[in-house]
């Protein structure tokens, strides 16, 4: 869905595509109580205020988490 009146951060996994691009994939459940999902996240997808829903392949801003994400 479209984002509301504040910046939002979605838990995601970060992978390298065959062409070398970094690809962030949001976890299907984003409930704040999903702490197990947060421990598996490599990055957070940053959703701007009022952002429309992103489609697969759209460019997004991310916030890398931990040392594992530095490989990109």
CHARMM internal coordinates of N, CA and C (Angstrom, degrees):
IC EDIT
DIST 1 N 1 CA 1.4617
DIST 1 CA 1 C 1.5252
ANGL 1 N 1 CA 1 C 111.35
DIST 1 C 2 N 1.3217
ANGL 1 CA 1 C 2 N 116.29
DIHE 1 N 1 CA 1 C 2 N 163.44
DIST 2 N 2 CA 1.4604
ANGL 1 C 2 N 2 CA 120.82
DIHE 1 CA 1 C 2 N 2 CA 176.35
DIST 2 CA 2 C 1.5202
ANGL 2 N 2 CA 2 C 109.14
DIHE 1 C 2 N 2 CA 2 C -62.75
DIST 2 C 3 N 1.3313
ANGL 2 CA 2 C 3 N 116.30
DIHE 2 N 2 CA 2 C 3 N 150.26
DIST 3 N 3 CA 1.4550
ANGL 2 C 3 N 3 CA 121.24
DIHE 2 CA 2 C 3 N 3 CA -179.88
DIST 3 CA 3 C 1.5237
ANGL 3 N 3 CA 3 C 110.04
DIHE 2 C 3 N 3 CA 3 C -80.08
DIST 3 C 4 N 1.3180
ANGL 3 CA 3 C 4 N 116.30
DIHE 3 N 3 CA 3 C 4 N 155.83
DIST 4 N 4 CA 1.4570
ANGL 3 C 4 N 4 CA 122.18
DIHE 3 CA 3 C 4 N 4 CA -177.72
DIST 4 CA 4 C 1.5162
ANGL 4 N 4 CA 4 C 113.30
DIHE 3 C 4 N 4 CA 4 C -86.26
DIST 4 C 5 N 1.3432
ANGL 4 CA 4 C 5 N 115.86
DIHE 4 N 4 CA 4 C 5 N -144.26
DIST 5 N 5 CA 1.4615
ANGL 4 C 5 N 5 CA 122.57
DIHE 4 CA 4 C 5 N 5 CA -172.32
DIST 5 CA 5 C 1.5239
ANGL 5 N 5 CA 5 C 113.51
DIHE 4 C 5 N 5 CA 5 C -92.75
DIST 5 C 6 N 1.3316
ANGL 5 CA 5 C 6 N 117.22
DIHE 5 N 5 CA 5 C 6 N 16.85
DIST 6 N 6 CA 1.4617
ANGL 5 C 6 N 6 CA 119.49
DIHE 5 CA 5 C 6 N 6 CA 176.53
DIST 6 CA 6 C 1.5262
ANGL 6 N 6 CA 6 C 109.34
DIHE 5 C 6 N 6 CA 6 C -143.69
DIST 6 C 7 N 1.3326
ANGL 6 CA 6 C 7 N 115.21
DIHE 6 N 6 CA 6 C 7 N 156.71
DIST 7 N 7 CA 1.4533
ANGL 6 C 7 N 7 CA 119.59
DIHE 6 CA 6 C 7 N 7 CA 176.35
DIST 7 CA 7 C 1.5243
ANGL 7 N 7 CA 7 C 108.50
DIHE 6 C 7 N 7 CA 7 C -65.34
DIST 7 C 8 N 1.3157
ANGL 7 CA 7 C 8 N 116.80
DIHE 7 N 7 CA 7 C 8 N 142.33
DIST 8 N 8 CA 1.4584
ANGL 7 C 8 N 8 CA 121.75
DIHE 7 CA 7 C 8 N 8 CA -176.01
DIST 8 CA 8 C 1.5251
ANGL 8 N 8 CA 8 C 108.41
DIHE 7 C 8 N 8 CA 8 C -127.33
DIST 8 C 9 N 1.3179
ANGL 8 CA 8 C 9 N 115.99
DIHE 8 N 8 CA 8 C 9 N 151.85
DIST 9 N 9 CA 1.4619
ANGL 8 C 9 N 9 CA 122.30
DIHE 8 CA 8 C 9 N 9 CA -179.72
DIST 9 CA 9 C 1.5236
ANGL 9 N 9 CA 9 C 108.65
DIHE 8 C 9 N 9 CA 9 C -126.09
DIST 9 C 10 N 1.3233
ANGL 9 CA 9 C 10 N 116.61
DIHE 9 N 9 CA 9 C 10 N 123.85
DIST 10 N 10 CA 1.4645
ANGL 9 C 10 N 10 CA 121.64
DIHE 9 CA 9 C 10 N 10 CA -178.47
DIST 10 CA 10 C 1.5263
ANGL 10 N 10 CA 10 C 109.94
DIHE 9 C 10 N 10 CA 10 C -108.04
DIST 10 C 11 N 1.3274
ANGL 10 CA 10 C 11 N 116.45
DIHE 10 N 10 CA 10 C 11 N 131.89
DIST 11 N 11 CA 1.4627
ANGL 10 C 11 N 11 CA 121.29
DIHE 10 CA 10 C 11 N 11 CA 176.76
DIST 11 CA 11 C 1.5211
ANGL 11 N 11 CA 11 C 109.18
DIHE 10 C 11 N 11 CA 11 C -66.54
DIST 11 C 12 N 1.3521
ANGL 11 CA 11 C 12 N 115.04
DIHE 11 N 11 CA 11 C 12 N 138.10
DIST 12 N 12 CA 1.4654
ANGL 11 C 12 N 12 CA 119.12
DIHE 11 CA 11 C 12 N 12 CA -176.33
DIST 12 CA 12 C 1.5216
ANGL 12 N 12 CA 12 C 111.47
DIHE 11 C 12 N 12 CA 12 C -152.13
DIST 12 C 13 N 1.3279
ANGL 12 CA 12 C 13 N 114.92
DIHE 12 N 12 CA 12 C 13 N 162.55
DIST 13 N 13 CA 1.4664
ANGL 12 C 13 N 13 CA 121.15
DIHE 12 CA 12 C 13 N 13 CA 172.54
DIST 13 CA 13 C 1.5255
ANGL 13 N 13 CA 13 C 107.68
DIHE 12 C 13 N 13 CA 13 C -104.18
DIST 13 C 14 N 1.3203
ANGL 13 CA 13 C 14 N 115.53
DIHE 13 N 13 CA 13 C 14 N 147.81
DIST 14 N 14 CA 1.4588
ANGL 13 C 14 N 14 CA 121.89
DIHE 13 CA 13 C 14 N 14 CA -176.57
DIST 14 CA 14 C 1.5220
ANGL 14 N 14 CA 14 C 108.30
DIHE 13 C 14 N 14 CA 14 C -117.70
DIST 14 C 15 N 1.3297
ANGL 14 CA 14 C 15 N 116.95
DIHE 14 N 14 CA 14 C 15 N 127.89
DIST 15 N 15 CA 1.4651
ANGL 14 C 15 N 15 CA 122.40
DIHE 14 CA 14 C 15 N 15 CA -179.76
DIST 15 CA 15 C 1.5231
ANGL 15 N 15 CA 15 C 109.05
DIHE 14 C 15 N 15 CA 15 C -134.26
DIST 15 C 16 N 1.3152
ANGL 15 CA 15 C 16 N 115.82
DIHE 15 N 15 CA 15 C 16 N 165.02
DIST 16 N 16 CA 1.4575
ANGL 15 C 16 N 16 CA 121.42
DIHE 15 CA 15 C 16 N 16 CA 175.42
DIST 16 CA 16 C 1.5214
ANGL 16 N 16 CA 16 C 108.74
DIHE 15 C 16 N 16 CA 16 C -103.35
DIST 16 C 17 N 1.3322
ANGL 16 CA 16 C 17 N 116.78
DIHE 16 N 16 CA 16 C 17 N 123.95
DIST 17 N 17 CA 1.4708
ANGL 16 C 17 N 17 CA 122.00
DIHE 16 CA 16 C 17 N 17 CA 178.27
DIST 17 CA 17 C 1.5263
ANGL 17 N 17 CA 17 C 109.46
DIHE 16 C 17 N 17 CA 17 C -74.81
DIST 17 C 18 N 1.3242
ANGL 17 CA 17 C 18 N 116.91
DIHE 17 N 17 CA 17 C 18 N 166.06
DIST 18 N 18 CA 1.4655
ANGL 17 C 18 N 18 CA 122.52
DIHE 17 CA 17 C 18 N 18 CA -179.45
DIST 18 CA 18 C 1.5281
ANGL 18 N 18 CA 18 C 111.87
DIHE 17 C 18 N 18 CA 18 C -57.06
DIST 18 C 19 N 1.3406
ANGL 18 CA 18 C 19 N 117.01
DIHE 18 N 18 CA 18 C 19 N -30.74
DIST 19 N 19 CA 1.4695
ANGL 18 C 19 N 19 CA 120.53
DIHE 18 CA 18 C 19 N 19 CA -179.60
DIST 19 CA 19 C 1.5248
ANGL 19 N 19 CA 19 C 112.92
DIHE 18 C 19 N 19 CA 19 C -88.11
DIST 19 C 20 N 1.3537
ANGL 19 CA 19 C 20 N 117.39
DIHE 19 N 19 CA 19 C 20 N 5.88
DIST 20 N 20 CA 1.4590
ANGL 19 C 20 N 20 CA 121.56
DIHE 19 CA 19 C 20 N 20 CA 176.71
DIST 20 CA 20 C 1.5150
ANGL 20 N 20 CA 20 C 115.21
DIHE 19 C 20 N 20 CA 20 C 92.83
DIST 20 C 21 N 1.3274
ANGL 20 CA 20 C 21 N 117.77
DIHE 20 N 20 CA 20 C 21 N -6.59
DIST 21 N 21 CA 1.4652
ANGL 20 C 21 N 21 CA 120.23
DIHE 20 CA 20 C 21 N 21 CA 178.76
DIST 21 CA 21 C 1.5185
ANGL 21 N 21 CA 21 C 110.28
DIHE 20 C 21 N 21 CA 21 C -71.73
DIST 21 C 22 N 1.3357
ANGL 21 CA 21 C 22 N 115.89
DIHE 21 N 21 CA 21 C 22 N 146.91
DIST 22 N 22 CA 1.4593
ANGL 21 C 22 N 22 CA 120.97
DIHE 21 CA 21 C 22 N 22 CA 171.10
DIST 22 CA 22 C 1.5253
ANGL 22 N 22 CA 22 C 107.57
DIHE 21 C 22 N 22 CA 22 C -80.76
DIST 22 C 23 N 1.3320
ANGL 22 CA 22 C 23 N 116.88
DIHE 22 N 22 CA 22 C 23 N 133.26
DIST 23 N 23 CA 1.4597
ANGL 22 C 23 N 23 CA 122.15
DIHE 22 CA 22 C 23 N 23 CA -178.69
DIST 23 CA 23 C 1.5226
ANGL 23 N 23 CA 23 C 108.57
DIHE 22 C 23 N 23 CA 23 C -123.34
DIST 23 C 24 N 1.3281
ANGL 23 CA 23 C 24 N 116.10
DIHE 23 N 23 CA 23 C 24 N 119.99
DIST 24 N 24 CA 1.4628
ANGL 23 C 24 N 24 CA 122.06
DIHE 23 CA 23 C 24 N 24 CA 177.30
DIST 24 CA 24 C 1.5227
ANGL 24 N 24 CA 24 C 108.42
DIHE 23 C 24 N 24 CA 24 C -99.91
DIST 24 C 25 N 1.3300
ANGL 24 CA 24 C 25 N 115.88
DIHE 24 N 24 CA 24 C 25 N 129.53
DIST 25 N 25 CA 1.4600
ANGL 24 C 25 N 25 CA 121.68
DIHE 24 CA 24 C 25 N 25 CA 178.86
DIST 25 CA 25 C 1.5191
ANGL 25 N 25 CA 25 C 108.71
DIHE 24 C 25 N 25 CA 25 C -120.64
DIST 25 C 26 N 1.3241
ANGL 25 CA 25 C 26 N 116.31
DIHE 25 N 25 CA 25 C 26 N 116.47
DIST 26 N 26 CA 1.4651
ANGL 25 C 26 N 26 CA 120.88
DIHE 25 CA 25 C 26 N 26 CA -179.01
DIST 26 CA 26 C 1.5193
ANGL 26 N 26 CA 26 C 110.51
DIHE 25 C 26 N 26 CA 26 C -67.59
DIST 26 C 27 N 1.3276
ANGL 26 CA 26 C 27 N 116.22
DIHE 26 N 26 CA 26 C 27 N 142.47
DIST 27 N 27 CA 1.4590
ANGL 26 C 27 N 27 CA 120.36
DIHE 26 CA 26 C 27 N 27 CA 174.43
DIST 27 CA 27 C 1.5241
ANGL 27 N 27 CA 27 C 108.49
DIHE 26 C 27 N 27 CA 27 C -69.64
DIST 27 C 28 N 1.3360
ANGL 27 CA 27 C 28 N 117.92
DIHE 27 N 27 CA 27 C 28 N 146.11
DIST 28 N 28 CA 1.4641
ANGL 27 C 28 N 28 CA 120.46
DIHE 27 CA 27 C 28 N 28 CA -175.91
DIST 28 CA 28 C 1.5231
ANGL 28 N 28 CA 28 C 113.79
DIHE 27 C 28 N 28 CA 28 C -64.01
DIST 28 C 29 N 1.3280
ANGL 28 CA 28 C 29 N 117.69
DIHE 28 N 28 CA 28 C 29 N -33.51
DIST 29 N 29 CA 1.4720
ANGL 28 C 29 N 29 CA 120.44
DIHE 28 CA 28 C 29 N 29 CA -179.99
DIST 29 CA 29 C 1.5179
ANGL 29 N 29 CA 29 C 108.93
DIHE 28 C 29 N 29 CA 29 C -109.47
DIST 29 C 30 N 1.3241
ANGL 29 CA 29 C 30 N 116.96
DIHE 29 N 29 CA 29 C 30 N 126.72
DIST 30 N 30 CA 1.4571
ANGL 29 C 30 N 30 CA 122.84
DIHE 29 CA 29 C 30 N 30 CA -176.11
DIST 30 CA 30 C 1.5266
ANGL 30 N 30 CA 30 C 112.86
DIHE 29 C 30 N 30 CA 30 C -116.57
DIST 30 C 31 N 1.3082
ANGL 30 CA 30 C 31 N 118.56
DIHE 30 N 30 CA 30 C 31 N 12.58
DIST 31 N 31 CA 1.4597
ANGL 30 C 31 N 31 CA 122.06
DIHE 30 CA 30 C 31 N 31 CA -179.14
DIST 31 CA 31 C 1.5279
ANGL 31 N 31 CA 31 C 110.05
DIHE 30 C 31 N 31 CA 31 C -55.44
DIST 31 C 32 N 1.3304
ANGL 31 CA 31 C 32 N 117.75
DIHE 31 N 31 CA 31 C 32 N 139.18
DIST 32 N 32 CA 1.4637
ANGL 31 C 32 N 32 CA 121.70
DIHE 31 CA 31 C 32 N 32 CA -177.29
DIST 32 CA 32 C 1.5232
ANGL 32 N 32 CA 32 C 112.96
DIHE 31 C 32 N 32 CA 32 C -62.47
DIST 32 C 33 N 1.3196
ANGL 32 CA 32 C 33 N 118.31
DIHE 32 N 32 CA 32 C 33 N -19.99
DIST 33 N 33 CA 1.4659
ANGL 32 C 33 N 33 CA 121.38
DIHE 32 CA 32 C 33 N 33 CA 179.40
DIST 33 CA 33 C 1.5269
ANGL 33 N 33 CA 33 C 112.22
DIHE 32 C 33 N 33 CA 33 C -83.28
DIST 33 C 34 N 1.3259
ANGL 33 CA 33 C 34 N 118.15
DIHE 33 N 33 CA 33 C 34 N -3.39
DIST 34 N 34 CA 1.4679
ANGL 33 C 34 N 34 CA 121.91
DIHE 33 CA 33 C 34 N 34 CA -177.21
DIST 34 CA 34 C 1.5360
ANGL 34 N 34 CA 34 C 110.45
DIHE 33 C 34 N 34 CA 34 C -83.74
DIST 34 C 35 N 1.3179
ANGL 34 CA 34 C 35 N 116.84
DIHE 34 N 34 CA 34 C 35 N 68.57
DIST 35 N 35 CA 1.4594
ANGL 34 C 35 N 35 CA 120.86
DIHE 34 CA 34 C 35 N 35 CA -176.76
DIST 35 CA 35 C 1.5214
ANGL 35 N 35 CA 35 C 112.46
DIHE 34 C 35 N 35 CA 35 C -68.08
DIST 35 C 36 N 1.3243
ANGL 35 CA 35 C 36 N 118.08
DIHE 35 N 35 CA 35 C 36 N -32.06
DIST 36 N 36 CA 1.4661
ANGL 35 C 36 N 36 CA 120.35
DIHE 35 CA 35 C 36 N 36 CA 178.48
DIST 36 CA 36 C 1.5280
ANGL 36 N 36 CA 36 C 110.23
DIHE 35 C 36 N 36 CA 36 C -60.82
DIST 36 C 37 N 1.3200
ANGL 36 CA 36 C 37 N 117.33
DIHE 36 N 36 CA 36 C 37 N -40.18
DIST 37 N 37 CA 1.4681
ANGL 36 C 37 N 37 CA 120.89
DIHE 36 CA 36 C 37 N 37 CA 178.38
DIST 37 CA 37 C 1.5229
ANGL 37 N 37 CA 37 C 110.40
DIHE 36 C 37 N 37 CA 37 C -64.80
DIST 37 C 38 N 1.3181
ANGL 37 CA 37 C 38 N 117.39
DIHE 37 N 37 CA 37 C 38 N -36.92
DIST 38 N 38 CA 1.4627
ANGL 37 C 38 N 38 CA 120.72
DIHE 37 CA 37 C 38 N 38 CA -179.92
DIST 38 CA 38 C 1.5288
ANGL 38 N 38 CA 38 C 110.66
DIHE 37 C 38 N 38 CA 38 C -63.73
DIST 38 C 39 N 1.3328
ANGL 38 CA 38 C 39 N 117.56
DIHE 38 N 38 CA 38 C 39 N -37.15
DIST 39 N 39 CA 1.4658
ANGL 38 C 39 N 39 CA 120.03
DIHE 38 CA 38 C 39 N 39 CA -179.74
DIST 39 CA 39 C 1.5220
ANGL 39 N 39 CA 39 C 112.05
DIHE 38 C 39 N 39 CA 39 C -68.77
DIST 39 C 40 N 1.3248
ANGL 39 CA 39 C 40 N 118.62
DIHE 39 N 39 CA 39 C 40 N -19.91
DIST 40 N 40 CA 1.4651
ANGL 39 C 40 N 40 CA 122.73
DIHE 39 CA 39 C 40 N 40 CA 179.84
DIST 40 CA 40 C 1.5291
ANGL 40 N 40 CA 40 C 112.42
DIHE 39 C 40 N 40 CA 40 C -95.39
DIST 40 C 41 N 1.3220
ANGL 40 CA 40 C 41 N 117.58
DIHE 40 N 40 CA 40 C 41 N -6.33
DIST 41 N 41 CA 1.4643
ANGL 40 C 41 N 41 CA 121.20
DIHE 40 CA 40 C 41 N 41 CA -176.34
DIST 41 CA 41 C 1.5254
ANGL 41 N 41 CA 41 C 111.18
DIHE 40 C 41 N 41 CA 41 C -74.60
DIST 41 C 42 N 1.3293
ANGL 41 CA 41 C 42 N 116.67
DIHE 41 N 41 CA 41 C 42 N 137.13
DIST 42 N 42 CA 1.4660
ANGL 41 C 42 N 42 CA 123.56
DIHE 41 CA 41 C 42 N 42 CA 173.29
DIST 42 CA 42 C 1.5241
ANGL 42 N 42 CA 42 C 110.95
DIHE 41 C 42 N 42 CA 42 C -93.45
DIST 42 C 43 N 1.3436
ANGL 42 CA 42 C 43 N 115.44
DIHE 42 N 42 CA 42 C 43 N -21.61
DIST 43 N 43 CA 1.4542
ANGL 42 C 43 N 43 CA 120.01
DIHE 42 CA 42 C 43 N 43 CA -175.81
DIST 43 CA 43 C 1.5236
ANGL 43 N 43 CA 43 C 109.70
DIHE 42 C 43 N 43 CA 43 C -158.39
DIST 43 C 44 N 1.3127
ANGL 43 CA 43 C 44 N 114.56
DIHE 43 N 43 CA 43 C 44 N 169.64
DIST 44 N 44 CA 1.4599
ANGL 43 C 44 N 44 CA 121.97
DIHE 43 CA 43 C 44 N 44 CA 171.18
DIST 44 CA 44 C 1.5219
ANGL 44 N 44 CA 44 C 107.29
DIHE 43 C 44 N 44 CA 44 C -117.52
DIST 44 C 45 N 1.3212
ANGL 44 CA 44 C 45 N 117.12
DIHE 44 N 44 CA 44 C 45 N 133.16
DIST 45 N 45 CA 1.4636
ANGL 44 C 45 N 45 CA 121.50
DIHE 44 CA 44 C 45 N 45 CA 173.35
DIST 45 CA 45 C 1.5200
ANGL 45 N 45 CA 45 C 106.69
DIHE 44 C 45 N 45 CA 45 C -84.62
DIST 45 C 46 N 1.3317
ANGL 45 CA 45 C 46 N 116.81
DIHE 45 N 45 CA 45 C 46 N 127.36
DIST 46 N 46 CA 1.4643
ANGL 45 C 46 N 46 CA 122.00
DIHE 45 CA 45 C 46 N 46 CA -178.37
DIST 46 CA 46 C 1.5203
ANGL 46 N 46 CA 46 C 108.44
DIHE 45 C 46 N 46 CA 46 C -91.67
DIST 46 C 47 N 1.3286
ANGL 46 CA 46 C 47 N 115.50
DIHE 46 N 46 CA 46 C 47 N 120.91
DIST 47 N 47 CA 1.4734
ANGL 46 C 47 N 47 CA 120.52
DIHE 46 CA 46 C 47 N 47 CA 178.06
DIST 47 CA 47 C 1.5226
ANGL 47 N 47 CA 47 C 107.90
DIHE 46 C 47 N 47 CA 47 C -107.84
DIST 47 C 48 N 1.3161
ANGL 47 CA 47 C 48 N 116.15
DIHE 47 N 47 CA 47 C 48 N 120.90
DIST 48 N 48 CA 1.4614
ANGL 47 C 48 N 48 CA 121.65
DIHE 47 CA 47 C 48 N 48 CA -179.12
DIST 48 CA 48 C 1.5200
ANGL 48 N 48 CA 48 C 111.78
DIHE 47 C 48 N 48 CA 48 C -69.49
DIST 48 C 49 N 1.3092
ANGL 48 CA 48 C 49 N 115.62
DIHE 48 N 48 CA 48 C 49 N 161.36
DIST 49 N 49 CA 1.4634
ANGL 48 C 49 N 49 CA 122.17
DIHE 48 CA 48 C 49 N 49 CA 176.70
DIST 49 CA 49 C 1.5260
ANGL 49 N 49 CA 49 C 108.79
DIHE 48 C 49 N 49 CA 49 C -56.92
DIST 49 C 50 N 1.3190
ANGL 49 CA 49 C 50 N 116.88
DIHE 49 N 49 CA 49 C 50 N 128.76
DIST 50 N 50 CA 1.4579
ANGL 49 C 50 N 50 CA 122.35
DIHE 49 CA 49 C 50 N 50 CA 177.75
DIST 50 CA 50 C 1.5195
ANGL 50 N 50 CA 50 C 115.29
DIHE 49 C 50 N 50 CA 50 C 71.11
DIST 50 C 51 N 1.3355
ANGL 50 CA 50 C 51 N 117.89
DIHE 50 N 50 CA 50 C 51 N 11.73
DIST 51 N 51 CA 1.4732
ANGL 50 C 51 N 51 CA 120.78
DIHE 50 CA 50 C 51 N 51 CA -177.92
DIST 51 CA 51 C 1.5234
ANGL 51 N 51 CA 51 C 111.14
DIHE 50 C 51 N 51 CA 51 C -62.24
DIST 51 C 52 N 1.3135
ANGL 51 CA 51 C 52 N 115.04
DIHE 51 N 51 CA 51 C 52 N 141.90
DIST 52 N 52 CA 1.4622
ANGL 51 C 52 N 52 CA 121.04
DIHE 51 CA 51 C 52 N 52 CA 174.14
DIST 52 CA 52 C 1.5287
ANGL 52 N 52 CA 52 C 108.53
DIHE 51 C 52 N 52 CA 52 C -77.88
DIST 52 C 53 N 1.3261
ANGL 52 CA 52 C 53 N 118.28
DIHE 52 N 52 CA 52 C 53 N 160.54
DIST 53 N 53 CA 1.4650
ANGL 52 C 53 N 53 CA 120.07
DIHE 52 CA 52 C 53 N 53 CA 178.69
DIST 53 CA 53 C 1.5330
ANGL 53 N 53 CA 53 C 110.70
DIHE 52 C 53 N 53 CA 53 C -59.36
DIST 53 C 54 N 1.3326
ANGL 53 CA 53 C 54 N 116.41
DIHE 53 N 53 CA 53 C 54 N 137.32
DIST 54 N 54 CA 1.4647
ANGL 53 C 54 N 54 CA 120.77
DIHE 53 CA 53 C 54 N 54 CA 176.66
DIST 54 CA 54 C 1.5244
ANGL 54 N 54 CA 54 C 109.15
DIHE 53 C 54 N 54 CA 54 C -82.78
DIST 54 C 55 N 1.3266
ANGL 54 CA 54 C 55 N 115.03
DIHE 54 N 54 CA 54 C 55 N 147.79
DIST 55 N 55 CA 1.4616
ANGL 54 C 55 N 55 CA 120.99
DIHE 54 CA 54 C 55 N 55 CA 176.18
DIST 55 CA 55 C 1.5287
ANGL 55 N 55 CA 55 C 108.29
DIHE 54 C 55 N 55 CA 55 C -105.42
DIST 55 C 56 N 1.3132
ANGL 55 CA 55 C 56 N 117.23
DIHE 55 N 55 CA 55 C 56 N 157.49
DIST 56 N 56 CA 1.4645
ANGL 55 C 56 N 56 CA 121.27
DIHE 55 CA 55 C 56 N 56 CA 177.03
DIST 56 CA 56 C 1.5242
ANGL 56 N 56 CA 56 C 109.13
DIHE 55 C 56 N 56 CA 56 C -52.73
DIST 56 C 57 N 1.3129
ANGL 56 CA 56 C 57 N 116.48
DIHE 56 N 56 CA 56 C 57 N 130.32
DIST 57 N 57 CA 1.4607
ANGL 56 C 57 N 57 CA 121.59
DIHE 56 CA 56 C 57 N 57 CA 179.69
DIST 57 CA 57 C 1.5175
ANGL 57 N 57 CA 57 C 114.32
DIHE 56 C 57 N 57 CA 57 C 95.59
DIST 57 C 58 N 1.3480
ANGL 57 CA 57 C 58 N 118.20
DIHE 57 N 57 CA 57 C 58 N -13.12
DIST 58 N 58 CA 1.4657
ANGL 57 C 58 N 58 CA 120.72
DIHE 57 CA 57 C 58 N 58 CA 177.87
DIST 58 CA 58 C 1.5265
ANGL 58 N 58 CA 58 C 110.16
DIHE 57 C 58 N 58 CA 58 C -68.10
DIST 58 C 59 N 1.3344
ANGL 58 CA 58 C 59 N 116.73
DIHE 58 N 58 CA 58 C 59 N 147.41
DIST 59 N 59 CA 1.4575
ANGL 58 C 59 N 59 CA 120.93
DIHE 58 CA 58 C 59 N 59 CA 173.19
DIST 59 CA 59 C 1.5213
ANGL 59 N 59 CA 59 C 108.89
DIHE 58 C 59 N 59 CA 59 C -74.52
DIST 59 C 60 N 1.3302
ANGL 59 CA 59 C 60 N 116.18
DIHE 59 N 59 CA 59 C 60 N 137.10
DIST 60 N 60 CA 1.4610
ANGL 59 C 60 N 60 CA 121.77
DIHE 59 CA 59 C 60 N 60 CA 177.01
DIST 60 CA 60 C 1.5246
ANGL 60 N 60 CA 60 C 108.54
DIHE 59 C 60 N 60 CA 60 C -135.23
DIST 60 C 61 N 1.3249
ANGL 60 CA 60 C 61 N 115.59
DIHE 60 N 60 CA 60 C 61 N 156.78
DIST 61 N 61 CA 1.4636
ANGL 60 C 61 N 61 CA 120.28
DIHE 60 CA 60 C 61 N 61 CA 172.70
DIST 61 CA 61 C 1.5234
ANGL 61 N 61 CA 61 C 107.76
DIHE 60 C 61 N 61 CA 61 C -87.78
DIST 61 C 62 N 1.3433
ANGL 61 CA 61 C 62 N 115.97
DIHE 61 N 61 CA 61 C 62 N 144.04
DIST 62 N 62 CA 1.4569
ANGL 61 C 62 N 62 CA 119.47
DIHE 61 CA 61 C 62 N 62 CA 178.13
DIST 62 CA 62 C 1.5217
ANGL 62 N 62 CA 62 C 110.38
DIHE 61 C 62 N 62 CA 62 C -129.96
DIST 62 C 63 N 1.3122
ANGL 62 CA 62 C 63 N 114.94
DIHE 62 N 62 CA 62 C 63 N 160.88
DIST 63 N 63 CA 1.4529
ANGL 62 C 63 N 63 CA 123.52
DIHE 62 CA 62 C 63 N 63 CA 171.44
DIST 63 CA 63 C 1.5246
ANGL 63 N 63 CA 63 C 105.67
DIHE 62 C 63 N 63 CA 63 C -118.83
DIST 63 C 64 N 1.3564
ANGL 63 CA 63 C 64 N 118.21
DIHE 63 N 63 CA 63 C 64 N 106.54
DIST 64 N 64 CA 1.4656
ANGL 63 C 64 N 64 CA 119.78
DIHE 63 CA 63 C 64 N 64 CA -179.58
DIST 64 CA 64 C 1.5292
ANGL 64 N 64 CA 64 C 110.61
DIHE 63 C 64 N 64 CA 64 C -63.75
DIST 64 C 65 N 1.3200
ANGL 64 CA 64 C 65 N 116.65
DIHE 64 N 64 CA 64 C 65 N 146.93
DIST 65 N 65 CA 1.4600
ANGL 64 C 65 N 65 CA 122.87
DIHE 64 CA 64 C 65 N 65 CA 177.56
DIST 65 CA 65 C 1.5247
ANGL 65 N 65 CA 65 C 109.36
DIHE 64 C 65 N 65 CA 65 C -118.74
DIST 65 C 66 N 1.3021
ANGL 65 CA 65 C 66 N 117.83
DIHE 65 N 65 CA 65 C 66 N 131.40
DIST 66 N 66 CA 1.4622
ANGL 65 C 66 N 66 CA 121.81
DIHE 65 CA 65 C 66 N 66 CA 173.74
DIST 66 CA 66 C 1.5113
ANGL 66 N 66 CA 66 C 113.61
DIHE 65 C 66 N 66 CA 66 C 71.69
DIST 66 C 67 N 1.3079
ANGL 66 CA 66 C 67 N 114.84
DIHE 66 N 66 CA 66 C 67 N 177.27
DIST 67 N 67 CA 1.4614
ANGL 66 C 67 N 67 CA 121.17
DIHE 66 CA 66 C 67 N 67 CA -176.87
DIST 67 CA 67 C 1.5158
ANGL 67 N 67 CA 67 C 112.77
DIHE 66 C 67 N 67 CA 67 C -75.22
DIST 67 C 68 N 1.3252
ANGL 67 CA 67 C 68 N 118.99
DIHE 67 N 67 CA 67 C 68 N -26.95
DIST 68 N 68 CA 1.4518
ANGL 67 C 68 N 68 CA 121.82
DIHE 67 CA 67 C 68 N 68 CA -178.90
DIST 68 CA 68 C 1.5185
ANGL 68 N 68 CA 68 C 112.68
DIHE 67 C 68 N 68 CA 68 C -58.93
DIST 68 C 69 N 1.3238
ANGL 68 CA 68 C 69 N 116.94
DIHE 68 N 68 CA 68 C 69 N -32.69
DIST 69 N 69 CA 1.4633
ANGL 68 C 69 N 69 CA 120.76
DIHE 68 CA 68 C 69 N 69 CA -177.44
DIST 69 CA 69 C 1.5227
ANGL 69 N 69 CA 69 C 112.49
DIHE 68 C 69 N 69 CA 69 C -73.84
DIST 69 C 70 N 1.3236
ANGL 69 CA 69 C 70 N 118.58
DIHE 69 N 69 CA 69 C 70 N -14.02
DIST 70 N 70 CA 1.4580
ANGL 69 C 70 N 70 CA 120.65
DIHE 69 CA 69 C 70 N 70 CA -176.94
DIST 70 CA 70 C 1.5221
ANGL 70 N 70 CA 70 C 113.14
DIHE 69 C 70 N 70 CA 70 C -71.97
DIST 70 C 71 N 1.3130
ANGL 70 CA 70 C 71 N 118.34
DIHE 70 N 70 CA 70 C 71 N -7.01
DIST 71 N 71 CA 1.4583
ANGL 70 C 71 N 71 CA 120.64
DIHE 70 CA 70 C 71 N 71 CA 179.60
DIST 71 CA 71 C 1.5225
ANGL 71 N 71 CA 71 C 112.15
DIHE 70 C 71 N 71 CA 71 C -72.83
DIST 71 C 72 N 1.3353
ANGL 71 CA 71 C 72 N 118.60
DIHE 71 N 71 CA 71 C 72 N -8.99
DIST 72 N 72 CA 1.4661
ANGL 71 C 72 N 72 CA 121.54
DIHE 71 CA 71 C 72 N 72 CA -177.31
DIST 72 CA 72 C 1.5010
ANGL 72 N 72 CA 72 C 110.55
DIHE 71 C 72 N 72 CA 72 C -94.95
END
COOR INIT
IC SEED 1 N 1 CA 1 C
IC BUILD
